[in-house]
Amino acid sequence: MPYKPFQSTYYDERMRASPALLRARAPYLIKNTITGFAICSLVIGIYTYTINVISQDEFDDVVVPDEPAKRSIAQMQPNSPPSTTQSVQQAVAARKQ
């Protein structure tokens, strides 16, 4: 006799839905289908709206530097990476130029 870990009155030995399960689910079939379509429509609508709004954004106000900032000789040494304050100061200086 094989081991059966789960015994259910709604499924047979081949795990097919029994007529009792189909009868129990029948009143909710239409309501669940309508709810599923509503949720899917809402998600697709939000996604479409978001893509349309983002695609209209213009990046004219973003400052793009002409060339990257030059690093000094002291910072090029492999033993001493630049500190955070030095990096911030360089970024501020590059932005002012």
N, C-alpha and C positions, 0 to 999 in steps of 0.2 A: 504494500500500500504506500503510494508516494505521500510525502509530507505536504500538507496544505496549511500555509501560515495564516491565510485569511479566508474566513467563511462569510459569505454575504448572501442574503436572500435576493438581492437585486442583480447578481451576475451568476451565470452558469459556470460549468467547469472550464470552458474555453474563454472565460472573461467577456462574454457577449452580454449585452443588456437584456434583461428579462422583460416580459410584457408588463410586469408590475412597475418596473423602473420607467418604461416608456409612458405608461399611464400617469405616473406621478409627475413626470416632466412636462406632459402635454399642455397643461394650463399656462405654463410660463414660457413656452417656446416663442410666441409672438412678442410678448413683452421684452424678453431678453434679446431678441433679434433687433427690435426697434432701439433698445438702449445701446446695443453694440454699435449700430449704425450712427446713433447720435454722438457717442463718444469718439468714434473714428472721424466723423465729420468735424467735430470740434478740434481735434488734434490737427487735422489737415488744414483747417482754417487758420489756426494760430500759427502753424508753420509757414503757410503761404503769406500771411500778413507780415510776419517777422522778416522773411526773405525780401519782400517788396520794400519794407521800410529801410532795411539795411542797404539795399542796392541803390537807394536814392542818396545815400550819404556822400558828401564831397569832402575830400581831404585837402582843400586848398589852404587851410589855416595851419597845416603841419609844416614845420620848418625842417627841410632836409639839408644836411650839411653837404658842402661841395666835395670835400675830401676828408678822410679820417684824421683825427688829431695825431700829431707826432708825439712819440714817447721820448722822454729824455734819456740820456745815457745811464743815469743812476737807476732808473726804473727798469732798464733792460737787463740788469744783472739777474741771473737765475736764482740767486740765493735770497734776494729781497723782493718779494712781490709788492706792488703798490698798496698802500693802505687805503682804507675806505675814504678817509678825508681827502687824500690826494686825488683819488678818482673823482670824487664829487667836485673838487676845485677845478680839475681839468675839464669836466663836463660843463661847469658854469662858464669857464673861460672860453671854451669852444663855442658855446651858445652866444656869448657876447660878440664874438667876431663876425 
